Amino acid sequence: MKKTLKRSLAVLLSALMALSCFAGLTFPAAAEPAEPAGTPYAVYNDTDKTLTFVVGEKTDAGVKRADNTTVTGDEVYEGFISNTYDSNSATPWYAKHRMITKVVFFDEIVPVSTEYWFDDFQALSVIEGLDKLDTSNVESMCRMFYRCKNLKTLDLSGLNTSSVTDMSYMFSGCAGLTSLNLRGLNTAKVATMLSMFYDCSSLSSLDLRGLNTASVTMMEYMFSGCSGLTSLELGGLNTSSVTSMFNMFSRCSSLTTLDLSGFDTSNVKGMNAMFSRCSGLTTLDLSGFNTANVKDMFWMFNECTSLSSLTLGAGFAFKNNTHLPDAPSTAPHTGKWVRQDGAGEALTTAQLAANYNGATMAGTYVWECTHSFSGDPVWSWAEGYRSATATFTCIGCGEVTAEDNNPELVEVSAATCTADRVIKYTARVTVKDTEYIGETNNITVANTAMHHDYRFDSFVWNSNTAQAKYVCANDENHVEYYDAAVTSETTPPTATEDGYTVYTAAYDGHTESITVIDAGSAAGDGPGVCELCGEVHDVTTVTGFFTDMLHDMLYIVTRLAMFFCYEIYVC
C-alpha cells in the first residue's frame, strides 16, 4: 500500500512538472515520502510488566521515538517484523512471556507473521493500540493468543487479515475471554480453523455470521470445550471445502439448540465425536447434511443425553457407532423415537440407526411420550384472534401445543347509545380425550356505540302546560322532555252549553291542541242569559225567579203566536 502511494505521488508530481514547462513555471524536484524514522522494537518494562511495540532508535534507556519521547524498559527486542516462529519459545520475549500483563502498540508495526506472538501469555489482561498493528502481510496467526487465560475482551474487527491462511489455535485456551469481536474479518484465504476457539469456556455467545470460510478445509475441535456457549451464530457459514469436523462441537455443554441445516458436508470425511458430551443439547437440526463421503461417525452423539429432537435429511446416513443415546423409557416416555409429524413407526435408537433411510424417513425425530400434564394449559392468541394455541407442560417432553383455528366469538353485551359493544373469544382443544376451554378477557369494540337518535313522540299535558316528548329510536328507554309553548282560546258558556277553552302546544314544528270543557257552566237553573231579553236573572231571589218565569211564559206565547201565524199563512 505504501509503495503504491509513493508511485502515485511521483506520477502526480511528474505530470505537474510537465505542465509547468508549457506554462513557463518551475517546480522543485519531487521528493519521496519519508519512511517512519527508526527500527521496529518491542520493549519490556519489568516495573509495570508491559510489552510495548514502538518504532525508533535504540538507546541505553530503551527506544527513542521520532517525537523524541523515550519508551523505557529493561529489555529491547528486534527482528520480529521479518521473522517467523515455529514455537513460542522461539519468540524473542519468551523468557518474560508469563509475566507480561499488558501489550501496547505505540507505532505502526507491519510484520509478516504473528504466529505464536502472545502464545501462553497467561497474565495478559490488556491489549492497547491494535489499530497500529498492520497485518496486511501476515499469512499465519496460528496460536497468536493461545492460552491468554486472563484476557477478558478482544476486538479484532479492525485487523486486515486478507492474506491470512492459518488461524488454527488462534484463541485456543482463552478460558477467561467473555467478549470476542471478529466482525469484518477477511477470512477468504483461511484454510484451517483447527481448534480456533478450543476451550474458550467463558464465552457465552459467538457471532461468526459474515465470515468467508469458503477455503477452510479443517474445522476439527473448532468450538470444542466452549462449555459456557449458549448462543452460536453460524448463519451463512460456507463449509463446502471442509473435510474434517472431528470434535467440532464436543463439550459445548451449555448449548441447547443448534441449527446446522445450512451446512454443506459433501466433502467431509470425518464426523467422529462431532457433538460428543454436548450434554445440554436438546434440539439439533442436521437436515442439510450429506454424509456420502463420511467414513467415520464414531461417538458422534456420545453423551448427548438431553437430545430429544433430532432432524435428519435425505442425505444423512448413520455410519459406525454414533453412540446416539437411547430415548428414556421411564413414564411418560416409552424408550422410542417417533417422527414428529406422526408418520412411520416408533423406533428404538438401535432400530433408528440401523433402518434409517433418508429417501423415505427424513424428518424430525423426538422421544415418544404419552404425555402427563402438570396444570392447565397457557393460552396464546393470534393477531385478530383468528386462532388460539394451548400450551401444555408435559413432565416428560416439555411443551406440547394444540390449536383451535376457529375460536368462537361470544357477545357479552350489545352496543347501546352510550356504550361500545363488548365481546370475548372462546377456544376449545381436545387433548388425550379431554376438552380444554380457553377464553379471552372481555374486549370492548371501540367506536361501536350507536349514539342517541331522538325523535318526536307526543305532547305530555299537565293541566294547561305541556312538554314535548322525544324517544330515542335506538333505545325506547331513553326519553327526553322539552317545555312547549302553550296558547289558549276560551269560549264562554250559554244557557244550554258549557263554556270551554282550547289549549294549543307547539315545539320544533310540532303542534297539538286539547279542549278543556268548563263542565256545568251552561245557565240552566242558575244564573244564565235570558233568551228573550238577553239579561241574566238570578233565580235564587224572589224577584229574579218571577222575572225569569214571566219571561219564559212570554217566550212561549211568542213562539205559539209565530206558529199560528205560519199555519194561517200556509192555509
C-alpha positions in Angstrom: 0.0 0.0 0.0 2.8 2.4 0.9 4.7 1.6 -2.3 1.6 2.3 -4.3 1.1 5.6 -2.6 4.7 6.6 -3.4 4.3 5.7 -7.0 1.1 7.7 -7.3 2.7 10.8 -5.7 5.6 10.5 -8.1 3.4 10.2 -11.1 1.3 13.2 -9.9 4.4 15.4 -9.4 5.9 14.4 -12.8 2.7 15.4 -14.5 2.7 18.8 -12.8 6.3 19.4 -13.8 5.4 18.5 -17.4 2.6 21.0 -17.4 4.9 23.7 -15.9 7.1 23.5 -19.0 4.2 24.8 -21.1 3.2 27.4 -18.6 6.7 28.7 -18.0 6.5 27.7 -14.4 9.1 25.8 -12.4 8.5 23.3 -9.6 11.0 21.8 -7.2 12.0 18.2 -7.8 9.7 15.5 -6.4 10.7 14.2 -3.1 10.0 10.6 -2.0 7.7 10.4 1.1 9.7 9.9 4.2 9.6 6.5 5.8 8.9 6.4 9.6 12.2 7.1 11.2 13.8 4.2 13.1 13.5 0.5 13.5 10.6 -1.5 15.0 11.3 -2.7 18.5 9.5 -4.4 21.4 10.4 -3.0 24.8 9.7 -4.9 28.0 9.4 -3.0 31.2 9.7 -5.1 34.3 8.2 -2.5 36.6 4.7 -2.4 35.0 5.1 -5.8 33.2 4.3 -4.1 29.8 5.5 -5.1 26.4 5.4 -2.1 24.1 5.8 -2.1 20.3 7.5 1.0 19.1 9.5 2.4 16.2 12.6 4.5 16.8 16.3 4.4 17.8 17.6 2.0 20.4 19.3 3.7 23.4 20.6 2.6 26.8 17.4 3.6 28.4 15.1 2.0 25.8 13.9 3.2 22.4 13.8 6.9 21.4 10.8 7.6 19.1 10.7 10.2 16.3 8.9 12.7 18.6 12.0 12.4 21.0 10.0 10.6 23.6 11.6 7.5 25.0 9.9 4.2 25.8 12.0 2.9 28.7 12.4 -0.7 29.6 14.6 -3.4 30.9 14.8 -5.4 27.6 14.6 -4.4 24.0 13.7 -7.0 21.2 14.0 -6.7 17.5 13.9 -8.8 14.3 10.3 -10.0 14.9 9.0 -8.0 11.9 10.6 -10.2 9.3 11.0 -13.4 11.3 8.5 -16.3 11.6 8.5 -18.7 14.6 7.6 -22.3 14.9 7.1 -22.3 18.6 6.5 -19.8 21.4 10.0 -20.5 22.8 11.5 -19.1 19.6 9.9 -15.6 20.2 12.4 -13.0 21.5 10.3 -12.2 24.6 9.7 -15.8 25.6 11.7 -15.5 28.8 9.2 -12.9 30.1 6.0 -14.2 28.4 4.2 -15.4 31.5 4.9 -12.1 33.4 3.6 -9.7 30.8 0.2 -8.2 31.9 -0.2 -5.5 29.2 0.7 -5.2 25.5 0.8 -1.8 23.8 1.3 -0.8 20.2 2.6 2.8 20.1 3.6 2.9 16.4 2.7 1.2 13.3 4.1 -2.4 13.2 4.0 -4.3 9.9 5.1 -8.0 10.5 5.0 -10.9 8.1 3.7 -13.3 10.8 2.1 -13.0 14.2 2.3 -16.8 14.8 3.0 -17.6 18.5 3.4 -13.9 19.3 1.3 -14.0 22.5 1.3 -17.7 23.0 0.9 -18.7 26.7 0.7 -15.0 27.9 -1.3 -16.3 30.9 -1.1 -13.0 32.9 -2.0 -10.8 29.9 -5.2 -8.8 30.6 -5.0 -5.7 28.4 -4.0 -5.1 24.7 -4.0 -1.5 23.5 -3.5 0.1 20.1 -4.3 -2.9 18.0 -5.2 -0.4 15.2 -1.4 0.2 14.9 -0.8 -3.5 14.1 -0.8 -3.7 10.3 -1.4 -7.4 9.5 -1.9 -7.0 5.8 1.2 -9.1 5.1 0.5 -11.7 7.7 -0.1 -15.3 6.5 -0.2 -17.1 9.8 -2.0 -16.2 13.1 -1.6 -19.7 14.5 -1.6 -19.7 18.3 -1.5 -15.9 18.3 -3.4 -15.6 21.6 -3.1 -19.2 22.7 -3.8 -19.7 26.4 -4.2 -16.0 27.2 -6.3 -17.1 30.2 -6.6 -13.7 31.8 -7.7 -11.8 28.7 -11.4 -10.8 29.1 -12.2 -8.9 25.9 -10.7 -8.8 22.5 -11.8 -6.7 19.4 -10.1 -7.7 16.2 -12.7 -6.2 13.9 -10.1 -3.7 12.5 -7.4 -6.1 11.6 -6.5 -6.7 8.0 -6.5 -10.5 7.6 -6.8 -10.6 3.8 -3.5 -12.6 3.5 -4.0 -15.0 6.4 -4.3 -18.7 5.6 -3.8 -20.2 9.1 -6.0 -19.4 12.2 -5.5 -22.7 13.9 -5.5 -22.5 17.8 -5.7 -18.7 17.4 -7.8 -18.2 20.6 -7.4 -21.7 22.0 -7.3 -21.9 25.8 -8.5 -18.3 26.3 -10.6 -19.5 29.2 -11.3 -16.1 30.6 -12.4 -14.5 27.3 -16.0 -13.2 27.6 -16.2 -10.9 24.6 -14.7 -11.5 21.1 -15.5 -9.3 18.2 -14.5 -10.7 14.8 -16.9 -8.7 12.6 -15.5 -7.6 9.3 -12.6 -10.0 9.4 -11.5 -11.1 6.0 -11.0 -14.9 6.1 -11.3 -15.6 2.4 -7.9 -17.3 2.2 -8.0 -19.1 5.6 -7.6 -22.8 5.1 -7.6 -24.1 8.6 -9.5 -23.1 11.7 -8.4 -26.1 13.7 -9.1 -25.6 17.4 -9.6 -21.9 16.7 -11.8 -21.4 19.8 -10.9 -24.5 21.7 -11.6 -24.2 25.5 -12.9 -20.7 25.3 -15.1 -21.8 28.2 -16.2 -18.3 29.4 -17.6 -17.2 26.0 -21.4 -17.2 26.3 -22.1 -16.0 22.7 -20.2 -16.0 19.5 -21.3 -14.5 16.2 -19.5 -15.7 13.1 -22.0 -14.5 10.5 -20.3 -12.8 7.6 -17.1 -14.8 7.8 -15.9 -16.2 4.5 -15.0 -19.8 5.1 -15.1 -21.0 1.6 -11.4 -22.0 1.6 -11.5 -23.7 5.0 -10.8 -27.4 4.9 -10.1 -28.0 8.6 -12.7 -27.4 11.4 -11.6 -30.0 13.9 -12.1 -29.1 17.5 -13.1 -25.6 16.3 -15.5 -25.0 19.2 -14.6 -27.9 21.4 -14.7 -27.1 25.1 -16.7 -23.9 24.8 -18.7 -25.0 27.8 -20.2 -21.6 28.5 -21.5 -21.1 25.0 -25.3 -20.6 24.9 -25.6 -18.8 21.6 -23.7 -19.6 18.4 -24.5 -17.7 15.2 -23.2 -19.6 12.2 -25.7 -18.4 9.6 -24.1 -18.3 6.1 -21.0 -20.2 7.1 -19.6 -21.9 4.0 -18.4 -25.4 4.7 -18.3 -26.7 1.2 -14.5 -27.3 1.3 -14.3 -28.7 4.8 -13.0 -32.3 5.0 -12.9 -32.8 8.8 -15.4 -31.9 11.5 -13.9 -34.2 14.1 -14.9 -33.0 17.6 -16.1 -29.7 16.2 -18.7 -29.0 18.9 -17.6 -31.5 21.5 -18.1 -30.5 25.2 -20.3 -27.5 24.3 -22.3 -28.5 27.3 -24.4 -25.3 27.6 -25.7 -25.2 24.0 -29.3 -26.2 23.9 -30.2 -25.6 20.3 -28.0 -26.0 17.2 -29.2 -25.4 13.7 -26.7 -26.7 11.1 -29.3 -27.2 8.4 -27.3 -24.9 6.1 -24.0 -26.8 6.4 -22.6 -28.3 3.2 -20.9 -31.5 4.3 -20.5 -33.1 0.8 -16.7 -33.2 1.2 -16.5 -34.1 4.9 -14.8 -37.4 5.7 -14.7 -37.4 9.5 -17.5 -36.5 11.9 -16.4 -38.6 14.8 -17.2 -37.1 18.3 -18.6 -34.1 16.5 -21.2 -33.4 19.2 -19.7 -35.6 21.9 -20.6 -34.6 25.5 -23.0 -31.8 24.4 -25.0 -32.7 27.5 -27.3 -29.7 27.4 -28.2 -30.0 23.7 -32.0 -30.7 23.2 -32.5 -29.8 19.6 -30.2 -30.5 16.7 -31.0 -29.9 13.0 -28.9 -31.8 10.5 -31.4 -31.7 7.7 -28.9 -30.4 5.2 -26.2 -32.9 5.9 -24.8 -35.0 3.1 -22.8 -37.8 4.6 -22.0 -39.7 1.3 -18.2 -39.2 1.8 -18.1 -39.6 5.6 -16.1 -42.5 6.7 -16.2 -42.1 10.5 -19.1 -41.1 12.8 -17.8 -42.9 15.9 -19.1 -41.2 19.1 -20.8 -38.5 17.0 -23.6 -38.1 19.6 -21.8 -39.5 22.6 -23.3 -38.4 25.9 -25.8 -36.1 24.2 -28.2 -37.2 27.0 -30.7 -34.4 26.6 -31.1 -34.6 22.9 -34.8 -35.1 22.4 -35.3 -33.6 18.9 -33.1 -34.7 16.0 -33.8 -33.6 12.5 -32.3 -35.7 9.7 -32.4 -35.1 6.0 -32.5 -37.1 2.8 -28.7 -37.1 2.5 -28.0 -38.4 6.0 -26.9 -42.0 6.8 -25.7 -43.4 10.2 -22.2 -44.9 10.0 -20.2 -46.7 12.6 -21.5 -46.5 16.2 -22.6 -42.9 16.7 -23.5 -43.6 20.3 -26.8 -41.8 19.9 -28.3 -42.2 23.4 -31.4 -44.3 24.0 -34.7 -42.5 24.4 -35.7 -42.6 28.1 -38.1 -45.4 28.9 -39.4 -44.1 32.2 -43.1 -42.9 32.0 -44.4 -40.9 30.3 -41.6 -41.9 27.8 -41.6 -45.2 26.0 -37.9 -45.6 25.2 -38.5 -45.0 21.5 -38.2 -42.3 18.8 -41.1 -41.2 16.7 -41.4 -38.8 13.7 -42.8 -35.5 15.0 -45.4 -35.4 12.1 -46.7 -38.8 13.2 -45.5 -40.7 10.1 -43.8 -44.1 10.4 -43.5 -46.3 13.4 -41.8 -45.8 16.8 -38.2 -47.0 16.8 -35.6 -47.7 19.4 -32.2 -45.9 19.0 -30.7 -49.1 17.6 -33.6 -49.5 15.1 -33.4 -45.9 14.0 -29.6 -46.1 13.4 -29.9 -49.5 11.6 -33.0 -48.7 9.5 -32.9 -45.0 8.7 -33.3 -44.3 5.0 -33.2 -40.6 4.1 -35.2 -41.1 1.0 -38.3 -42.3 2.9 -37.7 -41.4 6.5 -36.4 -37.8 6.5 -37.9 -35.7 9.3 -37.6 -34.6 12.9 -37.4 -37.4 15.4 -38.4 -36.9 19.0 -38.7 -39.0 22.1 -42.1 -40.8 22.1 -44.1 -39.5 25.1 -47.6 -40.5 26.3 -47.8 -37.0 28.0 -48.5 -36.3 31.6 -49.5 -32.7 32.1 -49.0 -30.5 35.1 -51.7 -27.9 35.5 -53.9 -26.3 32.9 -52.6 -25.0 29.5 -51.5 -21.5 28.9 -53.4 -19.9 26.0 -52.0 -17.5 23.5 -54.0 -15.8 20.7 -53.0 -14.9 17.2 -53.4 -11.4 15.9 -57.1 -10.7 15.4 -58.0 -13.7 17.5 -58.0 -15.9 14.3 -56.6 -18.8 16.2 -55.6 -19.8 19.7 -52.8 -22.1 20.9 -53.0 -24.1 24.1 -49.5 -24.8 25.5 -49.3 -27.7 28.0 -46.4 -28.5 30.2 -45.6 -32.2 30.0 -43.4 -33.6 32.7 -41.8 -35.8 30.1 -41.2 -33.8 27.0 -41.7 -30.2 28.0 -44.1 -28.1 26.0 -47.0 -29.7 24.0 -49.2 -27.5 21.9 -52.7 -27.8 20.4 -54.5 -25.2 18.3 -58.1 -24.1 17.7 -58.1 -22.3 14.3 -61.7 -21.1 14.6 -62.4 -19.6 18.0 -66.0 -18.7 18.8 -67.0 -15.1 19.1 -69.3 -14.5 22.1 -71.2 -11.3 22.6 -71.0 -10.2 26.3 -73.1 -7.1 25.7 -74.6 -5.4 22.7 -73.7 -1.8 21.8 -76.0 0.8 23.3 -76.4 4.5 22.6 -73.7 5.3 25.2 -71.6 2.1 25.5 -69.5 0.2 23.0 -70.1 -3.4 22.2 -68.3 -5.9 24.5 -67.2 -9.4 23.2 -64.9 -12.2 24.1 -63.5 -15.3 22.2 -63.7 -18.9 23.3 -61.4 -21.6 22.1 -61.5 -25.3 22.5 -59.0 -28.1 22.1 -59.1 -31.8 22.9 -56.0 -33.5 24.1 -56.0 -37.1 25.4 -59.8 -37.2 25.1 -60.2 -34.2 27.4 -61.6 -30.9 26.2 -59.9 -27.7 27.4 -61.6 -24.3 27.1 -59.8 -21.0 26.9 -61.4 -17.6 27.0 -60.1 -14.1 26.4 -60.8 -11.3 28.7 -63.8 -9.1 27.8 -62.9 -7.0 24.7 -64.5 -3.6 24.2 -65.0 -3.0 20.4 -64.1 0.6 20.0 -66.4 3.1 18.3 -69.4 0.8 18.2 -71.7 2.9 20.5 -74.8 3.8 18.4 -75.3 7.3 20.0 -78.8 8.8 20.6 -81.3 9.3 17.8 -84.2 11.2 19.5 -87.4 11.6 17.6 -90.7 13.4 18.4 -93.3 11.1 20.1 -96.1 13.2 21.6 -97.0 16.1 23.9 -97.5 15.3 27.6 -100.1 17.7 29.2 -100.2 18.8 32.8 -103.4 20.9 33.2 -102.7 23.9 31.0 -99.0 23.3 30.4 -97.3 20.8 28.0 -93.9 19.1 27.3 -92.8 17.7 24.0 -91.7 14.0 24.5 -88.8 12.7 22.4 -87.9 8.9 22.4 -84.6 7.5 21.1 -85.0 5.4 18.1 -82.2 3.1 19.2 -83.5 2.5 22.7 -87.1 3.3 23.7 -86.0 3.6 27.4 -84.1 6.8 26.5 -86.6 9.7 26.7 -86.1 13.4 26.8 -88.8 16.1 27.6 -88.8 19.7 26.4 -91.1 22.5 27.6 -93.6 23.5 24.8 -95.1 27.0 24.2 -98.9 26.9 25.0 -101.6 29.3 23.8 -105.3 29.3 24.7 -108.7 30.5 23.4 -111.8 30.4 25.7 -115.5 30.2 24.6 -118.0 31.3 27.3 -120.9 29.1 28.3 -124.6 29.6 27.1 -127.8 28.7 28.8 -127.6 25.3 27.3 -123.9 24.7 26.6 -120.9 24.7 28.8 -118.1 27.1 28.1 -114.7 25.7 27.1 -111.0 26.6 26.5 -108.9 25.3 23.6 -105.1 25.0 24.5 -102.5 24.6 21.7 -98.9 23.3 22.4 -96.1 24.0 19.9 -92.5 22.8 19.9 -90.0 22.5 17.0 -92.7 22.4 14.3 -94.9 20.0 16.2 -98.4 21.2 17.5 -101.2 19.7 19.4 -104.5 21.1 20.7 -106.7 20.0 23.5 -110.1 21.3 24.6 -111.0 21.7 28.3 -114.8 22.0 28.9 -116.0 24.1 31.8 -118.5 21.4 32.9 -121.7 22.8 34.4 -121.2 26.3 33.2 -124.4 26.4 31.0 -127.1 28.7 32.5 -129.7 26.0 33.4 -131.5 26.8 36.7 -128.8 29.0 37.8 -127.6 32.4 36.7 -127.8 32.4 32.9 -128.6 34.6 29.9 -132.3 35.1 29.1 -133.0 34.3 25.5 -135.9 36.9 25.5 -134.1 39.9 27.0 -130.5 38.9 26.9 -130.2 39.6 30.6 -129.1 37.3 33.4 -131.8 36.6 36.0 -130.8 35.4 39.4 -133.4 32.8 40.1 -132.2 32.3 43.6 -134.1 35.5 44.6 -137.8 36.0 44.6 -137.7 38.9 42.1 -135.4 37.1 39.8 -137.4 33.9 40.0 -140.7 35.6 39.0 -139.0 37.7 36.4 -137.4 34.7 34.8 -140.7 32.8 34.9 -142.6 35.7 33.3 -140.0 35.9 30.6 -140.3 32.2 30.0 -144.1 32.5 29.6 -143.8 35.4 27.2 -141.2 33.4 25.2 -143.7 30.5 24.9 -146.6 32.8 23.9 -144.4 34.5 21.3 -143.4 31.1 19.9 -147.1 29.9 19.8 -148.2 33.1 18.1 -145.5 32.7 15.5 -146.6 29.1 14.9 -150.3 30.0 14.4 -149.4 32.8 12.1 -147.3 30.5 10.0 -150.2 27.9 9.8 -152.7 30.6 8.7 -150.3 31.8 6.1 -149.8 28.4 4.7 -153.5 27.6 4.6 
